[in-house]
Amino acid sequence: MGKGRSLDGVFLIARGYRPLWFANLWSPGSARKLQLTPIPDNEWSSLLDNKLSLFEKDVTRVENECSFWNLPSPCSLVIHYNKKERALVRSFLRQPRSDTK
């Protein structure tokens, strides 16, 4: 009955910033501060077209580009979300950048 999933890390994506993968989410006694690094629009566009586009497609497993995900090679990254969640991710990734910097 039910499903089990293991959460090995979280991938944080914010438009205009370098994506950040982090693991060891619940290390005892550790406070976590995340710092996002701003990137130029052309670098964001390149990331979107070459790496992040996987999140827009019907891909459920990523087994290459391990270094981008900061995982040891060989790697196997499993993406879990339904069609509605995938559409939400697609709209988030493709929204125009706001000039709030």
Biopython code that builds the backbone (N, CA, C, O; Angstrom):
import numpy as np
from Bio.PDB.StructureBuilder import StructureBuilder

atoms = [
    (1, "MET", "N", (0.820, -1.165, 0.000)),
    (1, "MET", "CA", (0.000, 0.000, 0.000)),
    (1, "MET", "C", (0.880, 1.249, 0.000)),
    (1, "MET", "O", (1.824, 1.336, 0.786)),
    (2, "GLY", "N", (0.589, 2.202, -0.856)),
    (2, "GLY", "CA", (1.328, 3.458, -0.892)),
    (2, "GLY", "C", (2.601, 3.376, -1.705)),
    (2, "GLY", "O", (2.906, 2.341, -2.297)),
    (3, "LYS", "N", (3.332, 4.455, -1.731)),
    (3, "LYS", "CA", (4.583, 4.556, -2.487)),
    (3, "LYS", "C", (5.698, 5.028, -1.567)),
    (3, "LYS", "O", (5.467, 5.735, -0.587)),
    (4, "GLY", "N", (6.878, 4.630, -1.901)),
    (4, "GLY", "CA", (8.045, 5.131, -1.193)),
    (4, "GLY", "C", (8.955, 5.831, -2.171)),
    (4, "GLY", "O", (9.139, 5.361, -3.294)),
    (5, "ARG", "N", (9.521, 6.939, -1.767)),
    (5, "ARG", "CA", (10.470, 7.663, -2.609)),
    (5, "ARG", "C", (11.599, 8.145, -1.726)),
    (5, "ARG", "O", (11.405, 8.479, -0.558)),
    (6, "SER", "N", (12.773, 8.172, -2.308)),
    (6, "SER", "CA", (13.879, 8.727, -1.541)),
    (6, "SER", "C", (14.221, 10.084, -2.136)),
    (6, "SER", "O", (14.230, 10.257, -3.355)),
    (7, "LEU", "N", (14.496, 11.021, -1.281)),
    (7, "LEU", "CA", (14.838, 12.372, -1.696)),
    (7, "LEU", "C", (16.330, 12.553, -1.444)),
    (7, "LEU", "O", (16.773, 12.697, -0.305)),
    (8, "ASP", "N", (17.092, 12.542, -2.534)),
    (8, "ASP", "CA", (18.538, 12.646, -2.415)),
    (8, "ASP", "C", (19.038, 14.078, -2.509)),
    (8, "ASP", "O", (20.186, 14.363, -2.169)),
    (9, "GLY", "N", (18.191, 14.967, -2.963)),
    (9, "GLY", "CA", (18.601, 16.363, -3.089)),
    (9, "GLY", "C", (17.472, 17.202, -3.641)),
    (9, "GLY", "O", (16.416, 16.694, -4.019)),
    (10, "VAL", "N", (17.720, 18.494, -3.679)),
    (10, "VAL", "CA", (16.748, 19.450, -4.194)),
    (10, "VAL", "C", (17.461, 20.330, -5.210)),
    (10, "VAL", "O", (18.592, 20.766, -4.996)),
    (11, "PHE", "N", (16.786, 20.576, -6.304)),
    (11, "PHE", "CA", (17.325, 21.436, -7.348)),
    (11, "PHE", "C", (16.546, 22.740, -7.321)),
    (11, "PHE", "O", (15.347, 22.762, -7.596)),
    (12, "LEU", "N", (17.231, 23.822, -6.989)),
    (12, "LEU", "CA", (16.604, 25.130, -6.863)),
    (12, "LEU", "C", (16.846, 25.920, -8.144)),
    (12, "LEU", "O", (17.988, 26.126, -8.554)),
    (13, "ILE", "N", (15.752, 26.359, -8.771)),
    (13, "ILE", "CA", (15.838, 27.111, -10.023)),
    (13, "ILE", "C", (15.151, 28.452, -9.821)),
    (13, "ILE", "O", (13.998, 28.510, -9.393)),
    (14, "ALA", "N", (15.860, 29.522, -10.130)),
    (14, "ALA", "CA", (15.289, 30.866, -10.104)),
    (14, "ALA", "C", (15.766, 31.593, -11.353)),
    (14, "ALA", "O", (16.965, 31.660, -11.623)),
    (15, "ARG", "N", (14.840, 32.125, -12.098)),
    (15, "ARG", "CA", (15.176, 32.784, -13.362)),
    (15, "ARG", "C", (16.220, 33.878, -13.129)),
    (15, "ARG", "O", (16.078, 34.718, -12.241)),
    (16, "GLY", "N", (17.272, 33.842, -13.953)),
    (16, "GLY", "CA", (18.321, 34.849, -13.844)),
    (16, "GLY", "C", (19.429, 34.502, -12.867)),
    (16, "GLY", "O", (20.340, 35.298, -12.638)),
    (17, "TYR", "N", (19.348, 33.294, -12.284)),
    (17, "TYR", "CA", (20.366, 32.840, -11.331)),
    (17, "TYR", "C", (20.859, 31.456, -11.719)),
    (17, "TYR", "O", (20.128, 30.673, -12.325)),
    (18, "ARG", "N", (22.099, 31.162, -11.365)),
    (18, "ARG", "CA", (22.657, 29.837, -11.620)),
    (18, "ARG", "C", (21.888, 28.819, -10.764)),
    (18, "ARG", "O", (21.739, 29.018, -9.558)),
    (19, "PRO", "N", (21.403, 27.742, -11.371)),
    (19, "PRO", "CA", (20.690, 26.713, -10.594)),
    (19, "PRO", "C", (21.583, 26.142, -9.500)),
    (19, "PRO", "O", (22.808, 26.118, -9.622)),
    (20, "LEU", "N", (20.951, 25.691, -8.444)),
    (20, "LEU", "CA", (21.686, 25.188, -7.288)),
    (20, "LEU", "C", (21.119, 23.837, -6.874)),
    (20, "LEU", "O", (19.933, 23.721, -6.567)),
    (21, "TRP", "N", (21.964, 22.828, -6.867)),
    (21, "TRP", "CA", (21.599, 21.488, -6.406)),
    (21, "TRP", "C", (22.201, 21.321, -5.029)),
    (21, "TRP", "O", (23.386, 21.594, -4.836)),
    (22, "PHE", "N", (21.412, 20.881, -4.074)),
    (22, "PHE", "CA", (21.988, 20.605, -2.771)),
    (22, "PHE", "C", (21.382, 19.335, -2.184)),
    (22, "PHE", "O", (20.224, 18.993, -2.427)),
    (23, "ALA", "N", (22.206, 18.660, -1.412)),
    (23, "ALA", "CA", (21.819, 17.384, -0.808)),
    (23, "ALA", "C", (22.027, 17.499, 0.708)),
    (23, "ALA", "O", (22.266, 18.586, 1.234)),
    (24, "ASN", "N", (21.931, 16.374, 1.386)),
    (24, "ASN", "CA", (22.067, 16.357, 2.854)),
    (24, "ASN", "C", (21.141, 17.390, 3.486)),
    (24, "ASN", "O", (21.571, 18.264, 4.240)),
    (25, "LEU", "N", (19.872, 17.265, 3.159)),
    (25, "LEU", "CA", (18.899, 18.278, 3.553)),
    (25, "LEU", "C", (18.672, 18.359, 5.049)),
    (25, "LEU", "O", (18.377, 19.427, 5.584)),
    (26, "TRP", "N", (18.806, 17.241, 5.714)),
    (26, "TRP", "CA", (18.460, 17.219, 7.124)),
    (26, "TRP", "C", (19.648, 16.822, 7.983)),
    (26, "TRP", "O", (19.531, 15.973, 8.866)),
    (27, "SER", "N", (20.776, 17.432, 7.722)),
    (27, "SER", "CA", (21.949, 17.165, 8.552)),
    (27, "SER", "C", (21.676, 17.677, 9.957)),
    (27, "SER", "O", (21.253, 18.821, 10.123)),
    (28, "PRO", "N", (21.913, 16.848, 10.974)),
    (28, "PRO", "CA", (21.615, 17.278, 12.352)),
    (28, "PRO", "C", (22.401, 18.515, 12.751)),
    (28, "PRO", "O", (23.608, 18.604, 12.527)),
    (29, "GLY", "N", (21.696, 19.467, 13.345)),
    (29, "GLY", "CA", (22.333, 20.652, 13.901)),
    (29, "GLY", "C", (22.902, 21.624, 12.895)),
    (29, "GLY", "O", (23.689, 22.494, 13.268)),
    (30, "SER", "N", (22.534, 21.509, 11.633)),
    (30, "SER", "CA", (23.120, 22.422, 10.655)),
    (30, "SER", "C", (22.083, 23.415, 10.148)),
    (30, "SER", "O", (20.998, 23.034, 9.709)),
    (31, "ALA", "N", (22.429, 24.663, 10.216)),
    (31, "ALA", "CA", (21.602, 25.710, 9.612)),
    (31, "ALA", "C", (22.085, 25.865, 8.177)),
    (31, "ALA", "O", (23.286, 25.806, 7.911)),
    (32, "ARG", "N", (21.168, 26.060, 7.271)),
    (32, "ARG", "CA", (21.550, 26.136, 5.859)),
    (32, "ARG", "C", (21.204, 27.512, 5.302)),
    (32, "ARG", "O", (20.064, 27.968, 5.383)),
    (33, "LYS", "N", (22.213, 28.157, 4.737)),
    (33, "LYS", "CA", (21.997, 29.398, 4.013)),
    (33, "LYS", "C", (22.317, 29.110, 2.553)),
    (33, "LYS", "O", (23.387, 28.597, 2.224)),
    (34, "LEU", "N", (21.385, 29.445, 1.701)),
    (34, "LEU", "CA", (21.587, 29.240, 0.273)),
    (34, "LEU", "C", (21.866, 30.584, -0.375)),
    (34, "LEU", "O", (21.164, 31.564, -0.127)),
    (35, "GLN", "N", (22.887, 30.621, -1.199)),
    (35, "GLN", "CA", (23.206, 31.851, -1.898)),
    (35, "GLN", "C", (23.123, 31.600, -3.389)),
    (35, "GLN", "O", (23.827, 30.744, -3.924)),
    (36, "LEU", "N", (22.266, 32.344, -4.056)),
    (36, "LEU", "CA", (22.116, 32.224, -5.493)),
    (36, "LEU", "C", (23.063, 33.198, -6.189)),
    (36, "LEU", "O", (23.282, 34.318, -5.726)),
    (37, "THR", "N", (23.613, 32.748, -7.302)),
    (37, "THR", "CA", (24.555, 33.558, -8.068)),
    (37, "THR", "C", (23.863, 34.104, -9.312)),
    (37, "THR", "O", (23.408, 33.325, -10.149)),
    (38, "PRO", "N", (23.771, 35.432, -9.452)),
    (38, "PRO", "CA", (23.149, 36.012, -10.650)),
    (38, "PRO", "C", (23.955, 35.653, -11.894)),
    (38, "PRO", "O", (25.181, 35.553, -11.849)),
    (39, "ILE", "N", (23.248, 35.463, -13.003)),
    (39, "ILE", "CA", (23.904, 35.189, -14.282)),
    (39, "ILE", "C", (23.291, 36.086, -15.359)),
    (39, "ILE", "O", (22.141, 36.508, -15.231)),
    (40, "PRO", "N", (24.051, 36.378, -16.418)),
    (40, "PRO", "CA", (23.524, 37.204, -17.506)),
    (40, "PRO", "C", (22.403, 36.477, -18.260)),
    (40, "PRO", "O", (22.298, 35.251, -18.211)),
    (41, "ASP", "N", (21.584, 37.244, -18.943)),
    (41, "ASP", "CA", (20.463, 36.677, -19.698)),
    (41, "ASP", "C", (20.907, 35.622, -20.707)),
    (41, "ASP", "O", (20.230, 34.608, -20.878)),
    (42, "ASN", "N", (22.046, 35.851, -21.381)),
    (42, "ASN", "CA", (22.493, 34.883, -22.388)),
    (42, "ASN", "C", (22.895, 33.549, -21.746)),
    (42, "ASN", "O", (22.699, 32.495, -22.350)),
    (43, "GLU", "N", (23.448, 33.583, -20.546)),
    (43, "GLU", "CA", (23.792, 32.332, -19.845)),
    (43, "GLU", "C", (22.522, 31.606, -19.403)),
    (43, "GLU", "O", (22.440, 30.381, -19.495)),
    (44, "TRP", "N", (21.521, 32.371, -18.919)),
    (44, "TRP", "CA", (20.237, 31.759, -18.547)),
    (44, "TRP", "C", (19.596, 31.099, -19.769)),
    (44, "TRP", "O", (19.099, 29.977, -19.673)),
    (45, "SER", "N", (19.601, 31.778, -20.906)),
    (45, "SER", "CA", (19.015, 31.228, -22.131)),
    (45, "SER", "C", (19.711, 29.932, -22.536)),
    (45, "SER", "O", (19.063, 28.968, -22.941)),
    (46, "SER", "N", (21.025, 29.921, -22.423)),
    (46, "SER", "CA", (21.790, 28.721, -22.749)),
    (46, "SER", "C", (21.446, 27.569, -21.799)),
    (46, "SER", "O", (21.250, 26.435, -22.237)),
    (47, "LEU", "N", (21.376, 27.865, -20.500)),
    (47, "LEU", "CA", (20.988, 26.838, -19.527)),
    (47, "LEU", "C", (19.598, 26.297, -19.825)),
    (47, "LEU", "O", (19.362, 25.090, -19.776)),
    (48, "LEU", "N", (18.692, 27.199, -20.131)),
    (48, "LEU", "CA", (17.313, 26.813, -20.411)),
    (48, "LEU", "C", (17.240, 25.905, -21.625)),
    (48, "LEU", "O", (16.531, 24.899, -21.607)),
    (49, "ASP", "N", (17.961, 26.248, -22.672)),
    (49, "ASP", "CA", (17.910, 25.456, -23.901)),
    (49, "ASP", "C", (18.669, 24.139, -23.798)),
    (49, "ASP", "O", (18.248, 23.138, -24.377)),
    (50, "ASN", "N", (19.786, 24.129, -23.066)),
    (50, "ASN", "CA", (20.658, 22.955, -23.072)),
    (50, "ASN", "C", (20.508, 22.020, -21.878)),
    (50, "ASN", "O", (20.771, 20.824, -22.000)),
    (51, "LYS", "N", (20.097, 22.533, -20.747)),
    (51, "LYS", "CA", (20.030, 21.693, -19.544)),
    (51, "LYS", "C", (18.627, 21.633, -18.943)),
    (51, "LYS", "O", (18.105, 20.550, -18.679)),
    (52, "LEU", "N", (18.028, 22.789, -18.732)),
    (52, "LEU", "CA", (16.757, 22.850, -18.015)),
    (52, "LEU", "C", (15.571, 22.424, -18.864)),
    (52, "LEU", "O", (14.490, 22.177, -18.330)),
    (53, "SER", "N", (15.753, 22.334, -20.168)),
    (53, "SER", "CA", (14.647, 21.920, -21.043)),
    (53, "SER", "C", (14.175, 20.506, -20.712)),
    (53, "SER", "O", (13.051, 20.138, -21.052)),
    (54, "LEU", "N", (15.018, 19.712, -20.055)),
    (54, "LEU", "CA", (14.605, 18.364, -19.632)),
    (54, "LEU", "C", (13.378, 18.406, -18.736)),
    (54, "LEU", "O", (12.555, 17.490, -18.758)),
    (55, "PHE", "N", (13.256, 19.467, -17.950)),
    (55, "PHE", "CA", (12.136, 19.584, -17.028)),
    (55, "PHE", "C", (10.826, 19.917, -17.735)),
    (55, "PHE", "O", (9.749, 19.779, -17.155)),
    (56, "GLU", "N", (10.921, 20.356, -18.985)),
    (56, "GLU", "CA", (9.731, 20.694, -19.755)),
    (56, "GLU", "C", (9.216, 19.511, -20.570)),
    (56, "GLU", "O", (8.083, 19.529, -21.051)),
    (57, "LYS", "N", (10.032, 18.506, -20.721)),
    (57, "LYS", "CA", (9.697, 17.371, -21.577)),
    (57, "LYS", "C", (9.162, 16.218, -20.741)),
    (57, "LYS", "O", (9.104, 16.295, -19.514)),
    (58, "ASP", "N", (8.778, 15.169, -21.415)),
    (58, "ASP", "CA", (8.261, 13.986, -20.732)),
    (58, "ASP", "C", (9.382, 13.056, -20.298)),
    (58, "ASP", "O", (9.234, 11.834, -20.335)),
    (59, "VAL", "N", (10.498, 13.634, -19.887)),
    (59, "VAL", "CA", (11.644, 12.871, -19.406)),
    (59, "VAL", "C", (11.429, 12.552, -17.933)),
    (59, "VAL", "O", (11.040, 13.424, -17.156)),
    (60, "THR", "N", (11.677, 11.324, -17.555)),
    (60, "THR", "CA", (11.542, 10.970, -16.148)),
    (60, "THR", "C", (12.876, 10.581, -15.519)),
    (60, "THR", "O", (12.976, 10.467, -14.297)),
    (61, "ARG", "N", (13.890, 10.380, -16.337)),
    (61, "ARG", "CA", (15.195, 9.975, -15.811)),
    (61, "ARG", "C", (16.298, 10.668, -16.606)),
    (61, "ARG", "O", (16.274, 10.680, -17.837)),
    (62, "VAL", "N", (17.252, 11.237, -15.899)),
    (62, "VAL", "CA", (18.411, 11.877, -16.508)),
    (62, "VAL", "C", (19.624, 11.056, -16.115)),
    (62, "VAL", "O", (19.886, 10.846, -14.931)),
    (63, "GLU", "N", (20.362, 10.594, -17.116)),
    (63, "GLU", "CA", (21.514, 9.739, -16.818)),
    (63, "GLU", "C", (22.810, 10.251, -17.441)),
    (63, "GLU", "O", (23.784, 9.508, -17.562)),
    (64, "ASN", "N", (22.816, 11.514, -17.833)),
    (64, "ASN", "CA", (24.058, 12.101, -18.330)),
    (64, "ASN", "C", (24.205, 13.490, -17.731)),
    (64, "ASN", "O", (23.340, 13.938, -16.980)),
    (65, "GLU", "N", (25.283, 14.165, -18.057)),
    (65, "GLU", "CA", (25.538, 15.490, -17.495)),
    (65, "GLU", "C", (25.615, 15.462, -15.964)),
    (65, "GLU", "O", (25.159, 16.394, -15.301)),
    (66, "CYS", "N", (26.182, 14.411, -15.415)),
    (66, "CYS", "CA", (26.256, 14.252, -13.961)),
    (66, "CYS", "C", (26.947, 15.437, -13.294)),
    (66, "CYS", "O", (26.537, 15.856, -12.212)),
    (67, "SER", "N", (27.982, 15.979, -13.918)),
    (67, "SER", "CA", (28.711, 17.081, -13.294)),
    (67, "SER", "C", (27.835, 18.323, -13.160)),
    (67, "SER", "O", (27.980, 19.070, -12.193)),
    (68, "PHE", "N", (26.931, 18.561, -14.107)),
    (68, "PHE", "CA", (26.027, 19.702, -14.001)),
    (68, "PHE", "C", (25.148, 19.591, -12.759)),
    (68, "PHE", "O", (24.855, 20.591, -12.104)),
    (69, "TRP", "N", (24.733, 18.372, -12.443)),
    (69, "TRP", "CA", (23.856, 18.134, -11.294)),
    (69, "TRP", "C", (24.662, 17.946, -10.011)),
    (69, "TRP", "O", (24.093, 17.719, -8.943)),
    (70, "ASN", "N", (26.003, 18.042, -10.120)),
    (70, "ASN", "CA", (26.891, 17.862, -8.978)),
    (70, "ASN", "C", (26.737, 16.470, -8.363)),
    (70, "ASN", "O", (26.721, 16.299, -7.144)),
    (71, "LEU", "N", (26.625, 15.485, -9.255)),
    (71, "LEU", "CA", (26.496, 14.090, -8.845)),
    (71, "LEU", "C", (27.676, 13.304, -9.373)),
    (71, "LEU", "O", (28.226, 13.639, -10.422)),
    (72, "PRO", "N", (28.078, 12.249, -8.650)),
    (72, "PRO", "CA", (29.162, 11.411, -9.165)),
    (72, "PRO", "C", (28.689, 10.654, -10.405)),
    (72, "PRO", "O", (27.508, 10.334, -10.542)),
    (73, "SER", "N", (29.620, 10.379, -11.292)),
    (73, "SER", "CA", (29.295, 9.659, -12.528)),
    (73, "SER", "C", (29.566, 8.167, -12.324)),
    (73, "SER", "O", (30.566, 7.837, -11.687)),
    (74, "PRO", "N", (28.758, 7.269, -12.814)),
    (74, "PRO", "CA", (27.493, 7.488, -13.510)),
    (74, "PRO", "C", (26.395, 7.896, -12.532)),
    (74, "PRO", "O", (26.433, 7.542, -11.354)),
    (75, "CYS", "N", (25.420, 8.644, -13.038)),
    (75, "CYS", "CA", (24.333, 9.105, -12.176)),
    (75, "CYS", "C", (22.992, 8.731, -12.792)),
    (75, "CYS", "O", (22.899, 8.407, -13.976)),
    (76, "SER", "N", (21.986, 8.783, -11.982)),
    (76, "SER", "CA", (20.633, 8.538, -12.439)),
    (76, "SER", "C", (19.701, 9.422, -11.615)),
    (76, "SER", "O", (19.394, 9.119, -10.462)),
    (77, "LEU", "N", (19.260, 10.511, -12.224)),
    (77, "LEU", "CA", (18.388, 11.473, -11.571)),
    (77, "LEU", "C", (16.957, 11.201, -12.029)),
    (77, "LEU", "O", (16.669, 11.244, -13.225)),
    (78, "VAL", "N", (16.078, 10.926, -11.101)),
    (78, "VAL", "CA", (14.684, 10.626, -11.425)),
    (78, "VAL", "C", (13.834, 11.851, -11.124)),
    (78, "VAL", "O", (13.919, 12.431, -10.042)),
    (79, "ILE", "N", (13.015, 12.235, -12.094)),
    (79, "ILE", "CA", (12.136, 13.392, -11.958)),
    (79, "ILE", "C", (10.718, 12.883, -11.755)),
    (79, "ILE", "O", (10.204, 12.119, -12.572)),
    (80, "HIS", "N", (10.083, 13.310, -10.658)),
    (80, "HIS", "CA", (8.724, 12.869, -10.337)),
    (80, "HIS", "C", (7.774, 14.053, -10.369)),
    (80, "HIS", "O", (7.779, 14.877, -9.454)),
    (81, "TYR", "N", (6.959, 14.146, -11.412)),
    (81, "TYR", "CA", (5.817, 15.044, -11.351)),
    (81, "TYR", "C", (4.811, 14.689, -12.425)),
    (81, "TYR", "O", (5.151, 14.041, -13.415)),
    (82, "ASN", "N", (3.564, 15.115, -12.228)),
    (82, "ASN", "CA", (2.495, 14.771, -13.155)),
    (82, "ASN", "C", (2.370, 15.846, -14.243)),
    (82, "ASN", "O", (3.139, 16.806, -14.265)),
    (83, "LYS", "N", (1.392, 15.674, -15.145)),
    (83, "LYS", "CA", (1.243, 16.613, -16.260)),
    (83, "LYS", "C", (0.965, 18.037, -15.794)),
    (83, "LYS", "O", (1.495, 18.989, -16.366)),
    (84, "LYS", "N", (0.153, 18.192, -14.778)),
    (84, "LYS", "CA", (-0.169, 19.523, -14.270)),
    (84, "LYS", "C", (1.079, 20.195, -13.692)),
    (84, "LYS", "O", (1.323, 21.376, -13.934)),
    (85, "GLU", "N", (1.860, 19.436, -12.932)),
    (85, "GLU", "CA", (3.095, 19.978, -12.357)),
    (85, "GLU", "C", (4.102, 20.316, -13.451)),
    (85, "GLU", "O", (4.793, 21.332, -13.373)),
    (86, "ARG", "N", (4.185, 19.464, -14.470)),
    (86, "ARG", "CA", (5.097, 19.715, -15.588)),
    (86, "ARG", "C", (4.707, 21.009, -16.313)),
    (86, "ARG", "O", (5.578, 21.794, -16.684)),
    (87, "ALA", "N", (3.415, 21.232, -16.514)),
    (87, "ALA", "CA", (2.949, 22.463, -17.164)),
    (87, "ALA", "C", (3.306, 23.689, -16.319)),
    (87, "ALA", "O", (3.680, 24.731, -16.857)),
    (88, "LEU", "N", (3.190, 23.560, -15.008)),
    (88, "LEU", "CA", (3.553, 24.649, -14.109)),
    (88, "LEU", "C", (5.048, 24.955, -14.209)),
    (88, "LEU", "O", (5.441, 26.121, -14.256)),
    (89, "VAL", "N", (5.874, 23.922, -14.241)),
    (89, "VAL", "CA", (7.326, 24.103, -14.382)),
    (89, "VAL", "C", (7.637, 24.772, -15.721)),
    (89, "VAL", "O", (8.442, 25.701, -15.780)),
    (90, "ARG", "N", (7.002, 24.303, -16.790)),
    (90, "ARG", "CA", (7.227, 24.872, -18.124)),
    (90, "ARG", "C", (6.886, 26.364, -18.129)),
    (90, "ARG", "O", (7.650, 27.169, -18.661)),
    (91, "SER", "N", (5.739, 26.742, -17.536)),
    (91, "SER", "CA", (5.351, 28.151, -17.540)),
    (91, "SER", "C", (6.314, 28.980, -16.676)),
    (91, "SER", "O", (6.608, 30.127, -17.011)),
    (92, "PHE", "N", (6.796, 28.416, -15.587)),
    (92, "PHE", "CA", (7.760, 29.112, -14.738)),
    (92, "PHE", "C", (9.074, 29.359, -15.482)),
    (92, "PHE", "O", (9.607, 30.468, -15.454)),
    (93, "LEU", "N", (9.588, 28.332, -16.141)),
    (93, "LEU", "CA", (10.865, 28.464, -16.837)),
    (93, "LEU", "C", (10.790, 29.436, -18.009)),
    (93, "LEU", "O", (11.778, 30.100, -18.320)),
    (94, "ARG", "N", (9.641, 29.529, -18.658)),
    (94, "ARG", "CA", (9.518, 30.359, -19.861)),
    (94, "ARG", "C", (8.950, 31.749, -19.609)),
    (94, "ARG", "O", (8.764, 32.512, -20.556)),
    (95, "GLN", "N", (8.670, 32.095, -18.355)),
    (95, "GLN", "CA", (8.131, 33.426, -18.101)),
    (95, "GLN", "C", (9.189, 34.485, -18.337)),
    (95, "GLN", "O", (10.374, 34.239, -18.113)),
    (96, "PRO", "N", (8.776, 35.654, -18.785)),
    (96, "PRO", "CA", (9.744, 36.729, -19.006)),
    (96, "PRO", "C", (10.408, 37.158, -17.709)),
    (96, "PRO", "O", (9.806, 37.097, -16.638)),
    (97, "ARG", "N", (11.621, 37.578, -17.818)),
    (97, "ARG", "CA", (12.379, 38.035, -16.653)),
    (97, "ARG", "C", (11.892, 39.408, -16.231)),
    (97, "ARG", "O", (11.720, 40.300, -17.061)),
    (98, "SER", "N", (11.674, 39.570, -14.943)),
    (98, "SER", "CA", (11.294, 40.894, -14.441)),
    (98, "SER", "C", (12.560, 41.655, -14.084)),
    (98, "SER", "O", (13.534, 41.056, -13.628)),
    (99, "ASP", "N", (12.560, 42.940, -14.281)),
    (99, "ASP", "CA", (13.737, 43.766, -13.997)),
    (99, "ASP", "C", (13.643, 44.328, -12.595)),
    (99, "ASP", "O", (13.400, 45.520, -12.406)),
    (100, "THR", "N", (13.841, 43.449, -11.601)),
    (100, "THR", "CA", (13.754, 43.894, -10.212)),
    (100, "THR", "C", (15.117, 43.962, -9.550)),
    (100, "THR", "O", (15.204, 44.202, -8.346)),
    (101, "LYS", "N", (16.187, 43.754, -10.311)),
    (101, "LYS", "CA", (17.534, 43.773, -9.726)),
    (101, "LYS", "C", (17.999, 45.187, -9.491)),
    (101, "LYS", "O", (19.110, 45.398, -9.004)),
]
sb = StructureBuilder()
sb.init_structure("model")
sb.init_model(0)
sb.init_chain("A")
sb.init_seg("    ")
for serial, (resi, resn, name, xyz) in enumerate(atoms, 1):
    if name == "N":
        sb.init_residue(resn, " ", resi, " ")
    sb.init_atom(name, np.array(xyz, "f"), 0.0, 1.0, " ", f" {name:<3s}", serial, name[0])
structure = sb.get_structure()
